[in-house]
Amino acid sequence: MLSTLALPSLVQAQYRYTTERLVTGMTGRSDYESSRATVIGNDGTVGGRYNIPETWFDQAYLWKNGVFTYIPNKPGEVFNHFITGINDHGGVALNFNYSDTSSGEGQYYHNGVFTPIPRVNYMGNARVNAINNHGMLVGDAGMGLDDWTTPPDRHTFIYQNGVTTDIGTLGGRFAYAQGVNDAGVVVGGSLNAAGVMRAFIYDAAGMHELGTLGGATSHAYDVNQAGDVVGMSQTADGEWHGFLYRNGTMTDIGLMEQYSALDLDINDAGQIIGKGWLNGAYRPVLLENGVMTDVQTYIDPADRFQLSAVEGLNDHGQIVGTGCYTSPVGEWSCTGVLLSPVPEPATWGMLGAGLGVLAFYGRRRSWGAGGAWRVTRG
């Protein structure tokens, strides 16, 4: 099932899509297996998690060019494991759960070899959330034993070349690092000394707050190679909006679903994905050239496939996410999906000289009046 739908605007790419069900032979029954695609590398490698019907635990996988490969597990030891990032050299950021919990234990996986992330505190776990092209992994780590009644402080850390470095917090007890670029700029969220959660950026000058859109709380989730940061912030009236932080200025990019904030992603072309308010509901959206577009409009309605989330985006504009099929008799199954621009990323250069595609593909963003994003209705 490969579908291509033409879009009405010449400034927006067309997309074709492939679901993992075609690759894995999933049964399509709601009481059987399901999968979720969460990250994608620049070479088109998709990473995600597959729910194993026999155990109900999640198995990490890689998917590229029609080949679906499970990342090895440790039988009897690891219950769930899941991918949080893939770099351009095939390095994978991965978390293990050694019990039926969501606490995580960070691993670097490359060429079939696992490297455990050394802990900041010998009693606390280290969870990885992102990786850059220099093998730097970032995440958050417990500063003591988690006994579930008095959780320990959690600090952000950087791991590289066998060394884990605690980069602390904004002054509070808890922080996490969610994104990192090749310059080593780290973004995330931290409680400050007043106990308020704020988006932060960590660079050569240390860790500092990014501010808010007028409300109390903010979080940062991704950073591209230009240093552009995307995240979520409360506004003065308490709503949660996405933001783009660039050159010291935080710009409101629209109402976003608070509980899908981790899905926010930005690539080097400045495209942003997330779950935004559109047509009276929260929908998986692509923000590009000042326009918010419902990604569901790229899916053929005849396929009865409803996107629930878009979670990963690479520098070629390929998008991964999750959606669910509904059969004519009401049965459903959820599976990962890959959406690729048409023409395929590898053909952009060949088409550029003759058709001016490279100028289009540069995606120089155009802002609406007052710097606001314009919205299309699909």
N, C-alpha and C positions, 0 to 999 in steps of 0.2 A: 504494500500500500504506500506508494510514493505519490504525493499530490502536490501540485503547484497551482496557486491561485494568483491571478493578476491583481495588483492593487491599483486604486485609482490615481495615486499620486506618483509622478515620475521621480520624486526625490526620495521615495522609500523603496527598498529592495523587495523583490519577490522572494518567497521562501518555499522550499520543499521540506517535507518532514518524513521521518522514519521512526516507528515505535519499536521498542525493544521486543515486543511480542513477536515481531517478524523474525528476530534474530534467535530468540530463545525457545520459540515454540510454546509459549505460555498457553495454558488451557483456556484462559478467559473466564474462569469460574471464581466468584468472589470468595469462596471458601478454600481456594487453593493459593497459588503463589501470587506475589506482586513485586514490583520493583520501583525504584526511584532513581532518576539521574540528577546528580547534584553539581558536578564540576565538569569542565572541558578544557583540555589543553590546546595550545595553538596549532598542534599537528592534528587536531580532530579527535584525539583520544578522549572518550567519555568515561567518567568515573561515577560510581553510585553504589547503591546497596540493593540487594535482592533478598526478599523474605523467603526463607526455606520452610516449606509447609510442614516438614516432619518435626521441626524444632521450634518454629516461629521466631527464630533468631535471624538477624540480618547478616548477610555475607557481602563483603566488599567485592566489586568487580571492576574490570576495565573492558571497554568496548571500542573497537576501531575497525573500520573498513569491513563491517559485517562479522567480525570475529569477537566473540563474547568470552572473556577469560576471568575466572574467579581468582582473587588473590588468596593464597593459601591461609588456612586457619590453623589453630593449635587445638586439636581435638581434646576435649576434657578440660581445657583451660579457658579458652576464649568463647564467650557467648555471642557477643555482637562485635563487628568491626565495620568501620565506615571511613570513606575517603573525604578529606576536606580540601585537597589541592593537588594539582599536577603542574610541574614546570616543563620548560621546553626541552629538557634533557631526559625526560622520563622519570624524574624523581617524584615520589608520591608522599604527601602528608596523610597519615593514617592514624586512627585511634582504635585501640582495643578496649573492650570491657571484659574484665576478668570475673565479673559476676553479673547477675541480671540487673544492672544499673546503667545509668547514663553518664557516669563519672568520666570514663575514658582514660586511656594510657597511651601517650604519644609514641609514634613510631615513624621512622623514615624508611621508605621502601624503594629500592632501586635494583634493577636487574635480578630480581628474585631474592634479594637479601634484605632482612629486617635489621634496622639499627634502633634500639630503644633510646628514647630521649632521656638523658640523665635528669634526675629530679633536682629542683631548686632546694627542697628540703627532703631529707631522706625518708620522712614519713608521709609526704604528700605526693599525690599523683601529678603528672604533667600532661596536659591535653593540648594538642597542636591544632591550629585552625587555618593556617595558610603557609605557603611556601613560595620563595622567589627563585629566579633562575641561577642564583649563586649557591643554592642549597641551604639558604637561611630559612628556618622554620620559626614561627611565632605562635604563642598561645598563652595559656594561663596555668598556674601551678599552685597547688595547695601548700600552705606553709606549716602544715602539721597534720596529725591524724584526724581524719574525718569520721567522727563517731555518730553522725546523723542527728545528734542533739545539740551540739555546739560546733557548727562548722568552722573550720579554721579560716584565717585570712587567705585570699587568693591574690597572687601577684602576676603581672605580665612577665614574659621571658622571651629571650631570643636564643635560638640554638643554631650553632654553626661550627663545623669542623670539630665535632666531639665535645664542644663546650656549651653549657647552658648558663646564660647570664640573666640574672634577675634585674628587670628594669623598673620594678616597683609599681606605684600607683600615683594618683593625684593627691594623695594624703589620706585617703580612706582605707577601709579594710579589704575592698574587693576591686579587682580590675581584670579585664580580659583584652587580648590582642586578637583582632579579627582579619587584618589585612597587612600586606607588606609588599613594597615594590623593589626593583633591582638596586635602587640607591640605599636600601635599608631603612626607608621611611616606614614606620609602623603606625597603624591606626587601630582604635578600639574604643572601649568605654571604661570609665573608672569612677568610683565614688571619690569625691573630693573631701577635704577636711571637714566640711559641713555635712557630710553624709549624703550628698546629692550626686546622682549619676550624670556624668558629662562625657561627651565625645572628646577624645584626645588624639594628638599626633605626637609621635616620638621621632626626633631627628637628631642631628649633631648638637643641637642646643638643649636636648633633653625632652622631657614630657611636658606638654602644655595643653590647656583646654582650647577647644574650638568655639565654644559658646553655644548659643541656642537660637531658635527662631522666635524668641520672645517668651517661651515657657521655661519651666524649671529644668527639664531633663533632655539629654541628647545622647546619641550613640553614633559611632562611626563604624562602617562595615567593610569598606574597600577603598583602595587607592591605586591609581594607575601610574604609569611611568612618568607622566608629567606632573605628578603630585596632586592631581585632582582627587578629592575625597567625596564619597557618598555616604549618607547615613540617614538617621531619623531624629527628629526633634519635636518636642511639644511646642505648640504655638501659644500665644498669650491667652487664647480661649480654651486651651487644654487639648486641642486636636493634635494628632500625630501626622506630621508632614515629612516627606523626604527632603533632603537638602543636597546641594552640590557646593562644596567648599573649594574655592579656587583663588589663589593669590590673596589670601587673607579675607576673602568675602564669602559669607554663607548665603546662598540663594535658595529660596523655597521652590521646589519642583513639584509640589502638589500633595494632596491628601493621599496617604498611604495606609495600608493595613498594619497596625502595630505588631500583630503576632506573626507576620510574615517578613519582618524587618531584615532577618538574616539573608533573605533572598536578594537583597539589593546588591548589584554588581555593576562595575563600570569597566570598560575596556579602553585601550589606548586611542581609539577613534572617538571617544567621548560618548558612545552609546551607553545607555543605562537600562537595566531591567529591574523589575520589582513587581509589587502588587498594588496597583493604584486605583483610585476611585474614578470610575468611568461608566457612563451610561447607567447611573444609579446603583452601581454595585462595585465591590472590589474585584478587580480582574488582573490576570497576568498581563503586564504591559511592557512595551519597548518605548523608551524615550530617546528621540533622535531628531536633530535639527529643530529643536524647539517644539516637537510634536509628540504627544502621547498616543500610542496606538495599541489597541487590544490585540494581543498575540493570537487570540482565538480566531480572529478573522483570517489567519493563514491556514486554518484547518478546514477541510472540506466537510460541510455539515452532514453529508451522506455517510461519512465514516462513523458517526455517533461517538466521537471522541471529544471529551470535554477536558480542557486544560485546568488543572488545579493550581499549578505553580510553575514559574520559570526561575531557575536557581543558579545557572551558570552561563557565562558569556565569554567567548574568546576574542582575540584581536581581529579576527576575520568576520566577526558578526554572527558566528554560529551560536545557537542558544540551546541549552538543555533544560529539561523540566520534567514534570510528571502530569499525567492525565488519566482519565478513566473511560473505558468503553462501557456503553450500556447496550445490552442486546435487546432485540424486539420483545422478549418476554420478561425484561426487567433485571436480568442478571448483569453484574458489572465486575470489572477487574481493572486494576490500576497498574500503570507501567510507565517507565521512563520514555522520553521522546527527544529526538534530536531534530532541530530545525536549522537548515543551512540556506544561506542566501543563494539565489539563482542569478547569474552564473555561480558555479562553485568557487570557493576561495582561490583555488589554484589557477583559475582562468582569468582572474582580474587583470594581471599584468599583460597577458596577450591581447585582451580586448581594449586595454586602455588607450593605446596610441590611436587606433582608428575610430573609436566611439566616444572618447572623452570619459570613459568610465572611471579612470583614476581620479579625475577631478571630482566626480560624484562621490566616489568611495572614500575620499578624504574626509567627508562628513564634517565640514565646517559648520558648526552649529549656529542657527539663526534664532534669536530670541524674539518673543512677542513684545508688545508694548509693556514698558515697565520691567523688562527682564523676565516676564512670566512665560511659562510653557503654554503653547497652544494645544488644544485637545481636538483629536479627530474622533468621529463617532463610528469608525470602522465601516 
